[in-house]
Amino acid sequence: VYFTGFDFPSSNLGTRNLGTRERERTRKKKEMETGKRGEKPHVALLAFPFGSHATPLLTLGRHLAGLAGDVKFSFFTTAASLKPISSLVSACSGNPNMVFCTIPDGLPEDFAFSPERPQEDIEHFLRSAPDDLRRALAGMQPPVSCVLADSFLHFAQDLADEAGVPLISFWASAASSLITHIYTDRLREKFGVVQ
């Protein structure tokens, strides 16, 4: 799990060198910790709804919801991505702190999968998801106090910043694949790109 947007107590950075967004997040975090908002903490789990990405995020959310009885967890994904993990969804049904929220997949009504464009459904989702999630998060009660999102959702930091809450970016794959993504440009420079 990769953490971003937190000012941990052990940090010697303090708030002097933090930018405006970071100071605001720190202030909101402290308000939440001291109970000034008076609301139950609420974590929004944002899943990338393709492949097996939803499974590890939901597994983490399920365990956190079981351990933190005073925190609400809302799991956001598409209806289609919930079907393959229905047994895990059912296992969460006994926990009142875990709720499921579906968002549109962004596909046009006449969409037909094409082998020539295998990532087209992902492209549609990534175009529509920021606005769909923005609307969904704005209407949540209690208001979201933290966003825990799949790292593939590149827009999650913007959503967290707009809400004034911290983001935890979750990498669902092996560490070796993360390193490959981090160093993609360097690998391309060294070895070239095969067309």
mmCIF file of the C-alpha atoms, coordinates in Angstrom:
data_MODEL
# 
_entry.id   MODEL 
# 
loop_
_atom_site.group_PDB 
_atom_site.id 
_atom_site.type_symbol 
_atom_site.label_atom_id 
_atom_site.label_alt_id 
_atom_site.label_comp_id 
_atom_site.label_asym_id 
_atom_site.label_entity_id 
_atom_site.label_seq_id 
_atom_site.pdbx_PDB_ins_code 
_atom_site.Cartn_x 
_atom_site.Cartn_y 
_atom_site.Cartn_z 
_atom_site.occupancy 
_atom_site.B_iso_or_equiv 
_atom_site.pdbx_formal_charge 
_atom_site.auth_seq_id 
_atom_site.auth_comp_id 
_atom_site.auth_asym_id 
_atom_site.auth_atom_id 
_atom_site.pdbx_PDB_model_num 
ATOM 1   C CA . VAL A 1 1   ? 0.000   0.000   0.000   1.00 0.00 ? 1   VAL A CA 1 
ATOM 2   C CA . TYR A 1 2   ? 1.368   3.415   -0.954  1.00 0.00 ? 2   TYR A CA 1 
ATOM 3   C CA . PHE A 1 3   ? 0.384   6.281   1.337   1.00 0.00 ? 3   PHE A CA 1 
ATOM 4   C CA . THR A 1 4   ? 0.108   9.856   0.178   1.00 0.00 ? 4   THR A CA 1 
ATOM 5   C CA . GLY A 1 5   ? -1.257  13.025  1.703   1.00 0.00 ? 5   GLY A CA 1 
ATOM 6   C CA . PHE A 1 6   ? -0.538  12.228  5.351   1.00 0.00 ? 6   PHE A CA 1 
ATOM 7   C CA . ASP A 1 7   ? 1.475   14.187  7.893   1.00 0.00 ? 7   ASP A CA 1 
ATOM 8   C CA . PHE A 1 8   ? 2.471   11.394  10.261  1.00 0.00 ? 8   PHE A CA 1 
ATOM 9   C CA . PRO A 1 9   ? 3.277   12.406  13.865  1.00 0.00 ? 9   PRO A CA 1 
ATOM 10  C CA . SER A 1 10  ? 6.765   10.884  13.546  1.00 0.00 ? 10  SER A CA 1 
ATOM 11  C CA . SER A 1 11  ? 7.523   13.161  10.603  1.00 0.00 ? 11  SER A CA 1 
ATOM 12  C CA . ASN A 1 12  ? 10.003  15.933  11.297  1.00 0.00 ? 12  ASN A CA 1 
ATOM 13  C CA . LEU A 1 13  ? 8.722   17.977  8.370   1.00 0.00 ? 13  LEU A CA 1 
ATOM 14  C CA . GLY A 1 14  ? 5.994   19.683  10.395  1.00 0.00 ? 14  GLY A CA 1 
ATOM 15  C CA . THR A 1 15  ? 3.557   21.911  8.547   1.00 0.00 ? 15  THR A CA 1 
ATOM 16  C CA . ARG A 1 16  ? 5.947   24.785  7.758   1.00 0.00 ? 16  ARG A CA 1 
ATOM 17  C CA . ASN A 1 17  ? 6.996   23.341  4.395   1.00 0.00 ? 17  ASN A CA 1 
ATOM 18  C CA . LEU A 1 18  ? 3.647   21.938  3.330   1.00 0.00 ? 18  LEU A CA 1 
ATOM 19  C CA . GLY A 1 19  ? 1.689   23.494  0.490   1.00 0.00 ? 19  GLY A CA 1 
ATOM 20  C CA . THR A 1 20  ? -1.822  24.853  0.851   1.00 0.00 ? 20  THR A CA 1 
ATOM 21  C CA . ARG A 1 21  ? -3.504  21.553  -0.085  1.00 0.00 ? 21  ARG A CA 1 
ATOM 22  C CA . GLU A 1 22  ? -1.356  19.614  2.364   1.00 0.00 ? 22  GLU A CA 1 
ATOM 23  C CA . ARG A 1 23  ? -2.056  22.074  5.192   1.00 0.00 ? 23  ARG A CA 1 
ATOM 24  C CA . GLU A 1 24  ? -5.791  21.830  4.510   1.00 0.00 ? 24  GLU A CA 1 
ATOM 25  C CA . ARG A 1 25  ? -5.628  18.018  4.550   1.00 0.00 ? 25  ARG A CA 1 
ATOM 26  C CA . THR A 1 26  ? -3.643  18.115  7.795   1.00 0.00 ? 26  THR A CA 1 
ATOM 27  C CA . ARG A 1 27  ? -6.208  20.470  9.356   1.00 0.00 ? 27  ARG A CA 1 
ATOM 28  C CA . LYS A 1 28  ? -9.125  18.248  8.279   1.00 0.00 ? 28  LYS A CA 1 
ATOM 29  C CA . LYS A 1 29  ? -7.318  15.142  9.544   1.00 0.00 ? 29  LYS A CA 1 
ATOM 30  C CA . LYS A 1 30  ? -6.791  16.787  12.935  1.00 0.00 ? 30  LYS A CA 1 
ATOM 31  C CA . GLU A 1 31  ? -10.437 17.889  13.032  1.00 0.00 ? 31  GLU A CA 1 
ATOM 32  C CA . MET A 1 32  ? -11.519 14.325  12.306  1.00 0.00 ? 32  MET A CA 1 
ATOM 33  C CA . GLU A 1 33  ? -9.218  12.945  15.009  1.00 0.00 ? 33  GLU A CA 1 
ATOM 34  C CA . THR A 1 34  ? -10.436 15.402  17.632  1.00 0.00 ? 34  THR A CA 1 
ATOM 35  C CA . GLY A 1 35  ? -14.071 14.856  16.727  1.00 0.00 ? 35  GLY A CA 1 
ATOM 36  C CA . LYS A 1 36  ? -14.798 18.461  15.746  1.00 0.00 ? 36  LYS A CA 1 
ATOM 37  C CA . ARG A 1 37  ? -16.829 17.280  12.788  1.00 0.00 ? 37  ARG A CA 1 
ATOM 38  C CA . GLY A 1 38  ? -18.867 15.113  15.148  1.00 0.00 ? 38  GLY A CA 1 
ATOM 39  C CA . GLU A 1 39  ? -19.458 12.546  12.427  1.00 0.00 ? 39  GLU A CA 1 
ATOM 40  C CA . LYS A 1 40  ? -18.522 8.924   12.020  1.00 0.00 ? 40  LYS A CA 1 
ATOM 41  C CA . PRO A 1 41  ? -15.300 8.521   9.980   1.00 0.00 ? 41  PRO A CA 1 
ATOM 42  C CA . HIS A 1 42  ? -16.083 7.380   6.439   1.00 0.00 ? 42  HIS A CA 1 
ATOM 43  C CA . VAL A 1 43  ? -13.641 5.727   4.035   1.00 0.00 ? 43  VAL A CA 1 
ATOM 44  C CA . ALA A 1 44  ? -14.481 5.575   0.324   1.00 0.00 ? 44  ALA A CA 1 
ATOM 45  C CA . LEU A 1 45  ? -12.896 2.544   -1.353  1.00 0.00 ? 45  LEU A CA 1 
ATOM 46  C CA . LEU A 1 46  ? -12.567 3.203   -5.106  1.00 0.00 ? 46  LEU A CA 1 
ATOM 47  C CA . ALA A 1 47  ? -11.956 0.057   -7.146  1.00 0.00 ? 47  ALA A CA 1 
ATOM 48  C CA . PHE A 1 48  ? -10.582 -0.191  -10.673 1.00 0.00 ? 48  PHE A CA 1 
ATOM 49  C CA . PRO A 1 49  ? -13.311 -2.481  -12.057 1.00 0.00 ? 49  PRO A CA 1 
ATOM 50  C CA . PHE A 1 50  ? -11.238 -4.590  -14.452 1.00 0.00 ? 50  PHE A CA 1 
ATOM 51  C CA . GLY A 1 51  ? -9.303  -7.799  -14.066 1.00 0.00 ? 51  GLY A CA 1 
ATOM 52  C CA . SER A 1 52  ? -8.835  -8.849  -10.486 1.00 0.00 ? 52  SER A CA 1 
ATOM 53  C CA . HIS A 1 53  ? -8.303  -5.335  -9.095  1.00 0.00 ? 53  HIS A CA 1 
ATOM 54  C CA . ALA A 1 54  ? -11.512 -5.210  -7.047  1.00 0.00 ? 54  ALA A CA 1 
ATOM 55  C CA . THR A 1 55  ? -10.778 -8.409  -5.093  1.00 0.00 ? 55  THR A CA 1 
ATOM 56  C CA . PRO A 1 56  ? -7.742  -7.308  -3.037  1.00 0.00 ? 56  PRO A CA 1 
ATOM 57  C CA . LEU A 1 57  ? -9.230  -3.868  -2.350  1.00 0.00 ? 57  LEU A CA 1 
ATOM 58  C CA . LEU A 1 58  ? -12.504 -5.395  -1.163  1.00 0.00 ? 58  LEU A CA 1 
ATOM 59  C CA . THR A 1 59  ? -10.602 -7.952  0.922   1.00 0.00 ? 59  THR A CA 1 
ATOM 60  C CA . LEU A 1 60  ? -8.683  -5.124  2.591   1.00 0.00 ? 60  LEU A CA 1 
ATOM 61  C CA . GLY A 1 61  ? -11.897 -3.137  3.080   1.00 0.00 ? 61  GLY A CA 1 
ATOM 62  C CA . ARG A 1 62  ? -13.641 -6.141  4.601   1.00 0.00 ? 62  ARG A CA 1 
ATOM 63  C CA . HIS A 1 63  ? -10.848 -6.652  7.134   1.00 0.00 ? 63  HIS A CA 1 
ATOM 64  C CA . LEU A 1 64  ? -10.686 -2.951  7.994   1.00 0.00 ? 64  LEU A CA 1 
ATOM 65  C CA . ALA A 1 65  ? -14.475 -2.789  8.444   1.00 0.00 ? 65  ALA A CA 1 
ATOM 66  C CA . GLY A 1 66  ? -14.269 -5.778  10.781  1.00 0.00 ? 66  GLY A CA 1 
ATOM 67  C CA . LEU A 1 67  ? -11.568 -4.119  12.873  1.00 0.00 ? 67  LEU A CA 1 
ATOM 68  C CA . ALA A 1 68  ? -12.860 -0.538  12.905  1.00 0.00 ? 68  ALA A CA 1 
ATOM 69  C CA . GLY A 1 69  ? -16.458 -0.748  14.050  1.00 0.00 ? 69  GLY A CA 1 
ATOM 70  C CA . ASP A 1 70  ? -16.745 3.015   14.352  1.00 0.00 ? 70  ASP A CA 1 
ATOM 71  C CA . VAL A 1 71  ? -15.799 3.643   10.694  1.00 0.00 ? 71  VAL A CA 1 
ATOM 72  C CA . LYS A 1 72  ? -18.101 3.419   7.676   1.00 0.00 ? 72  LYS A CA 1 
ATOM 73  C CA . PHE A 1 73  ? -16.628 1.912   4.482   1.00 0.00 ? 73  PHE A CA 1 
ATOM 74  C CA . SER A 1 74  ? -18.245 2.511   1.079   1.00 0.00 ? 74  SER A CA 1 
ATOM 75  C CA . PHE A 1 75  ? -16.980 0.329   -1.774  1.00 0.00 ? 75  PHE A CA 1 
ATOM 76  C CA . PHE A 1 76  ? -17.399 1.945   -5.213  1.00 0.00 ? 76  PHE A CA 1 
ATOM 77  C CA . THR A 1 77  ? -17.210 -0.068  -8.420  1.00 0.00 ? 77  THR A CA 1 
ATOM 78  C CA . THR A 1 78  ? -19.344 -1.065  -11.403 1.00 0.00 ? 78  THR A CA 1 
ATOM 79  C CA . ALA A 1 79  ? -22.130 -3.638  -11.169 1.00 0.00 ? 79  ALA A CA 1 
ATOM 80  C CA . ALA A 1 80  ? -20.282 -5.843  -13.666 1.00 0.00 ? 80  ALA A CA 1 
ATOM 81  C CA . SER A 1 81  ? -17.164 -5.986  -11.488 1.00 0.00 ? 81  SER A CA 1 
ATOM 82  C CA . LEU A 1 82  ? -19.180 -7.149  -8.464  1.00 0.00 ? 82  LEU A CA 1 
ATOM 83  C CA . LYS A 1 83  ? -20.504 -10.257 -10.249 1.00 0.00 ? 83  LYS A CA 1 
ATOM 84  C CA . PRO A 1 84  ? -17.233 -12.267 -10.282 1.00 0.00 ? 84  PRO A CA 1 
ATOM 85  C CA . ILE A 1 85  ? -16.638 -11.501 -6.600  1.00 0.00 ? 85  ILE A CA 1 
ATOM 86  C CA . SER A 1 86  ? -20.199 -12.116 -5.432  1.00 0.00 ? 86  SER A CA 1 
ATOM 87  C CA . SER A 1 87  ? -19.081 -14.593 -2.748  1.00 0.00 ? 87  SER A CA 1 
ATOM 88  C CA . LEU A 1 88  ? -16.789 -11.956 -1.232  1.00 0.00 ? 88  LEU A CA 1 
ATOM 89  C CA . VAL A 1 89  ? -19.581 -9.372  -1.453  1.00 0.00 ? 89  VAL A CA 1 
ATOM 90  C CA . SER A 1 90  ? -21.882 -11.830 0.362   1.00 0.00 ? 90  SER A CA 1 
ATOM 91  C CA . ALA A 1 91  ? -19.243 -12.355 3.053   1.00 0.00 ? 91  ALA A CA 1 
ATOM 92  C CA . CYS A 1 92  ? -19.369 -8.591  3.726   1.00 0.00 ? 92  CYS A CA 1 
ATOM 93  C CA . SER A 1 93  ? -23.155 -8.474  3.991   1.00 0.00 ? 93  SER A CA 1 
ATOM 94  C CA . GLY A 1 94  ? -23.168 -9.124  7.738   1.00 0.00 ? 94  GLY A CA 1 
ATOM 95  C CA . ASN A 1 95  ? -21.126 -6.012  8.485   1.00 0.00 ? 95  ASN A CA 1 
ATOM 96  C CA . PRO A 1 96  ? -23.261 -2.852  8.722   1.00 0.00 ? 96  PRO A CA 1 
ATOM 97  C CA . ASN A 1 97  ? -20.112 -0.718  8.366   1.00 0.00 ? 97  ASN A CA 1 
ATOM 98  C CA . MET A 1 98  ? -19.567 -1.915  4.772   1.00 0.00 ? 98  MET A CA 1 
ATOM 99  C CA . VAL A 1 99  ? -21.817 -0.664  1.980   1.00 0.00 ? 99  VAL A CA 1 
ATOM 100 C CA . PHE A 1 100 ? -21.614 -1.155  -1.781  1.00 0.00 ? 100 PHE A CA 1 
ATOM 101 C CA . CYS A 1 101 ? -22.150 1.662   -4.257  1.00 0.00 ? 101 CYS A CA 1 
ATOM 102 C CA . THR A 1 102 ? -22.253 1.011   -7.979  1.00 0.00 ? 102 THR A CA 1 
ATOM 103 C CA . ILE A 1 103 ? -21.250 3.576   -10.554 1.00 0.00 ? 103 ILE A CA 1 
ATOM 104 C CA . PRO A 1 104 ? -21.824 3.482   -14.325 1.00 0.00 ? 104 PRO A CA 1 
ATOM 105 C CA . ASP A 1 105 ? -19.276 1.710   -16.505 1.00 0.00 ? 105 ASP A CA 1 
ATOM 106 C CA . GLY A 1 106 ? -19.278 4.593   -19.004 1.00 0.00 ? 106 GLY A CA 1 
ATOM 107 C CA . LEU A 1 107 ? -20.108 2.389   -21.965 1.00 0.00 ? 107 LEU A CA 1 
ATOM 108 C CA . PRO A 1 108 ? -22.463 3.681   -24.648 1.00 0.00 ? 108 PRO A CA 1 
ATOM 109 C CA . GLU A 1 109 ? -25.712 1.716   -24.988 1.00 0.00 ? 109 GLU A CA 1 
ATOM 110 C CA . ASP A 1 110 ? -24.643 0.365   -28.391 1.00 0.00 ? 110 ASP A CA 1 
ATOM 111 C CA . PHE A 1 111 ? -21.168 -0.690  -27.198 1.00 0.00 ? 111 PHE A CA 1 
ATOM 112 C CA . ALA A 1 112 ? -19.853 -3.915  -28.711 1.00 0.00 ? 112 ALA A CA 1 
ATOM 113 C CA . PHE A 1 113 ? -16.512 -5.332  -27.654 1.00 0.00 ? 113 PHE A CA 1 
ATOM 114 C CA . SER A 1 114 ? -13.960 -5.407  -30.467 1.00 0.00 ? 114 SER A CA 1 
ATOM 115 C CA . PRO A 1 115 ? -10.790 -7.536  -30.408 1.00 0.00 ? 115 PRO A CA 1 
ATOM 116 C CA . GLU A 1 116 ? -9.100  -4.741  -32.362 1.00 0.00 ? 116 GLU A CA 1 
ATOM 117 C CA . ARG A 1 117 ? -9.658  -2.361  -29.412 1.00 0.00 ? 117 ARG A CA 1 
ATOM 118 C CA . PRO A 1 118 ? -9.280  -4.555  -26.322 1.00 0.00 ? 118 PRO A CA 1 
ATOM 119 C CA . GLN A 1 119 ? -8.963  -1.594  -23.930 1.00 0.00 ? 119 GLN A CA 1 
ATOM 120 C CA . GLU A 1 120 ? -11.888 0.435   -25.212 1.00 0.00 ? 120 GLU A CA 1 
ATOM 121 C CA . ASP A 1 121 ? -14.111 -0.418  -22.231 1.00 0.00 ? 121 ASP A CA 1 
ATOM 122 C CA . ILE A 1 122 ? -11.365 0.760   -19.875 1.00 0.00 ? 122 ILE A CA 1 
ATOM 123 C CA . GLU A 1 123 ? -11.014 4.009   -21.824 1.00 0.00 ? 123 GLU A CA 1 
ATOM 124 C CA . HIS A 1 124 ? -14.769 4.661   -21.585 1.00 0.00 ? 124 HIS A CA 1 
ATOM 125 C CA . PHE A 1 125 ? -14.726 3.986   -17.840 1.00 0.00 ? 125 PHE A CA 1 
ATOM 126 C CA . LEU A 1 126 ? -11.733 6.239   -17.181 1.00 0.00 ? 126 LEU A CA 1 
ATOM 127 C CA . ARG A 1 127 ? -13.388 9.094   -19.100 1.00 0.00 ? 127 ARG A CA 1 
ATOM 128 C CA . SER A 1 128 ? -16.684 8.893   -17.193 1.00 0.00 ? 128 SER A CA 1 
ATOM 129 C CA . ALA A 1 129 ? -15.605 7.713   -13.730 1.00 0.00 ? 129 ALA A CA 1 
ATOM 130 C CA . PRO A 1 130 ? -14.173 10.983  -12.343 1.00 0.00 ? 130 PRO A CA 1 
ATOM 131 C CA . ASP A 1 131 ? -17.489 12.839  -12.711 1.00 0.00 ? 131 ASP A CA 1 
ATOM 132 C CA . ASP A 1 132 ? -19.559 9.809   -11.650 1.00 0.00 ? 132 ASP A CA 1 
ATOM 133 C CA . LEU A 1 133 ? -17.463 9.334   -8.511  1.00 0.00 ? 133 LEU A CA 1 
ATOM 134 C CA . ARG A 1 134 ? -17.374 13.077  -7.791  1.00 0.00 ? 134 ARG A CA 1 
ATOM 135 C CA . ARG A 1 135 ? -21.195 13.150  -7.761  1.00 0.00 ? 135 ARG A CA 1 
ATOM 136 C CA . ALA A 1 136 ? -21.425 9.974   -5.675  1.00 0.00 ? 136 ALA A CA 1 
ATOM 137 C CA . LEU A 1 137 ? -18.890 11.151  -3.096  1.00 0.00 ? 137 LEU A CA 1 
ATOM 138 C CA . ALA A 1 138 ? -20.554 14.563  -2.767  1.00 0.00 ? 138 ALA A CA 1 
ATOM 139 C CA . GLY A 1 139 ? -23.806 12.923  -1.667  1.00 0.00 ? 139 GLY A CA 1 
ATOM 140 C CA . MET A 1 140 ? -22.357 10.547  0.924   1.00 0.00 ? 140 MET A CA 1 
ATOM 141 C CA . GLN A 1 141 ? -23.502 10.675  4.546   1.00 0.00 ? 141 GLN A CA 1 
ATOM 142 C CA . PRO A 1 142 ? -21.560 10.980  6.678   1.00 0.00 ? 142 PRO A CA 1 
ATOM 143 C CA . PRO A 1 143 ? -19.200 12.906  4.395   1.00 0.00 ? 143 PRO A CA 1 
ATOM 144 C CA . VAL A 1 144 ? -16.149 10.979  3.222   1.00 0.00 ? 144 VAL A CA 1 
ATOM 145 C CA . SER A 1 145 ? -13.148 11.553  5.486   1.00 0.00 ? 145 SER A CA 1 
ATOM 146 C CA . CYS A 1 146 ? -10.603 9.445   3.542   1.00 0.00 ? 146 CYS A CA 1 
ATOM 147 C CA . VAL A 1 147 ? -10.289 7.999   0.033   1.00 0.00 ? 147 VAL A CA 1 
ATOM 148 C CA . LEU A 1 148 ? -8.627  4.593   -0.421  1.00 0.00 ? 148 LEU A CA 1 
ATOM 149 C CA . ALA A 1 149 ? -8.293  4.067   -4.169  1.00 0.00 ? 149 ALA A CA 1 
ATOM 150 C CA . ASP A 1 150 ? -6.760  1.630   -6.609  1.00 0.00 ? 150 ASP A CA 1 
ATOM 151 C CA . SER A 1 151 ? -3.583  3.211   -7.974  1.00 0.00 ? 151 SER A CA 1 
ATOM 152 C CA . PHE A 1 152 ? -4.887  2.772   -11.526 1.00 0.00 ? 152 PHE A CA 1 
ATOM 153 C CA . LEU A 1 153 ? -7.461  5.492   -10.814 1.00 0.00 ? 153 LEU A CA 1 
ATOM 154 C CA . HIS A 1 154 ? -5.117  8.361   -11.647 1.00 0.00 ? 154 HIS A CA 1 
ATOM 155 C CA . PHE A 1 155 ? -7.817  10.946  -10.875 1.00 0.00 ? 155 PHE A CA 1 
ATOM 156 C CA . ALA A 1 156 ? -8.330  9.803   -7.255  1.00 0.00 ? 156 ALA A CA 1 
ATOM 157 C CA . GLN A 1 157 ? -5.919  12.420  -5.889  1.00 0.00 ? 157 GLN A CA 1 
ATOM 158 C CA . ASP A 1 158 ? -8.022  15.169  -7.495  1.00 0.00 ? 158 ASP A CA 1 
ATOM 159 C CA . LEU A 1 159 ? -11.193 13.741  -5.925  1.00 0.00 ? 159 LEU A CA 1 
ATOM 160 C CA . ALA A 1 160 ? -9.563  13.581  -2.491  1.00 0.00 ? 160 ALA A CA 1 
ATOM 161 C CA . ASP A 1 161 ? -8.162  17.102  -2.847  1.00 0.00 ? 161 ASP A CA 1 
ATOM 162 C CA . GLU A 1 162 ? -11.573 18.467  -3.852  1.00 0.00 ? 162 GLU A CA 1 
ATOM 163 C CA . ALA A 1 163 ? -13.109 16.827  -0.773  1.00 0.00 ? 163 ALA A CA 1 
ATOM 164 C CA . GLY A 1 164 ? -10.250 18.066  1.421   1.00 0.00 ? 164 GLY A CA 1 
ATOM 165 C CA . VAL A 1 165 ? -9.456  14.554  2.646   1.00 0.00 ? 165 VAL A CA 1 
ATOM 166 C CA . PRO A 1 166 ? -6.373  12.315  2.503   1.00 0.00 ? 166 PRO A CA 1 
ATOM 167 C CA . LEU A 1 167 ? -5.817  9.745   -0.236  1.00 0.00 ? 167 LEU A CA 1 
ATOM 168 C CA . ILE A 1 168 ? -4.355  6.291   0.277   1.00 0.00 ? 168 ILE A CA 1 
ATOM 169 C CA . SER A 1 169 ? -3.309  4.825   -3.062  1.00 0.00 ? 169 SER A CA 1 
ATOM 170 C CA . PHE A 1 170 ? -3.576  1.020   -3.122  1.00 0.00 ? 170 PHE A CA 1 
ATOM 171 C CA . TRP A 1 171 ? -1.373  -1.031  -5.451  1.00 0.00 ? 171 TRP A CA 1 
ATOM 172 C CA . ALA A 1 172 ? -3.152  -4.360  -5.950  1.00 0.00 ? 172 ALA A CA 1 
ATOM 173 C CA . SER A 1 173 ? -0.451  -6.177  -7.914  1.00 0.00 ? 173 SER A CA 1 
ATOM 174 C CA . ALA A 1 174 ? 2.981   -7.527  -7.062  1.00 0.00 ? 174 ALA A CA 1 
ATOM 175 C CA . ALA A 1 175 ? 5.749   -5.108  -6.106  1.00 0.00 ? 175 ALA A CA 1 
ATOM 176 C CA . SER A 1 176 ? 7.720   -6.094  -9.214  1.00 0.00 ? 176 SER A CA 1 
ATOM 177 C CA . SER A 1 177 ? 4.960   -4.760  -11.450 1.00 0.00 ? 177 SER A CA 1 
ATOM 178 C CA . LEU A 1 178 ? 4.912   -1.485  -9.490  1.00 0.00 ? 178 LEU A CA 1 
ATOM 179 C CA . ILE A 1 179 ? 8.650   -1.049  -10.034 1.00 0.00 ? 179 ILE A CA 1 
ATOM 180 C CA . THR A 1 180 ? 8.159   -1.765  -13.743 1.00 0.00 ? 180 THR A CA 1 
ATOM 181 C CA . HIS A 1 181 ? 5.512   0.970   -13.960 1.00 0.00 ? 181 HIS A CA 1 
ATOM 182 C CA . ILE A 1 182 ? 7.644   3.423   -11.994 1.00 0.00 ? 182 ILE A CA 1 
ATOM 183 C CA . TYR A 1 183 ? 10.632  2.849   -14.283 1.00 0.00 ? 183 TYR A CA 1 
ATOM 184 C CA . THR A 1 184 ? 8.752   2.445   -17.585 1.00 0.00 ? 184 THR A CA 1 
ATOM 185 C CA . ASP A 1 185 ? 10.258  5.590   -19.109 1.00 0.00 ? 185 ASP A CA 1 
ATOM 186 C CA . ARG A 1 186 ? 13.774  4.612   -18.056 1.00 0.00 ? 186 ARG A CA 1 
ATOM 187 C CA . LEU A 1 187 ? 13.299  1.093   -19.477 1.00 0.00 ? 187 LEU A CA 1 
ATOM 188 C CA . ARG A 1 188 ? 12.050  2.555   -22.764 1.00 0.00 ? 188 ARG A CA 1 
ATOM 189 C CA . GLU A 1 189 ? 15.053  4.889   -22.942 1.00 0.00 ? 189 GLU A CA 1 
ATOM 190 C CA . LYS A 1 190 ? 17.504  2.068   -22.291 1.00 0.00 ? 190 LYS A CA 1 
ATOM 191 C CA . PHE A 1 191 ? 15.937  -0.736  -24.344 1.00 0.00 ? 191 PHE A CA 1 
ATOM 192 C CA . GLY A 1 192 ? 13.693  1.119   -26.796 1.00 0.00 ? 192 GLY A CA 1 
ATOM 193 C CA . VAL A 1 193 ? 10.073  0.536   -27.695 1.00 0.00 ? 193 VAL A CA 1 
ATOM 194 C CA . VAL A 1 194 ? 8.946   -2.308  -29.942 1.00 0.00 ? 194 VAL A CA 1 
ATOM 195 C CA . GLN A 1 195 ? 6.159   -1.291  -32.311 1.00 0.00 ? 195 GLN A CA 1 
# 
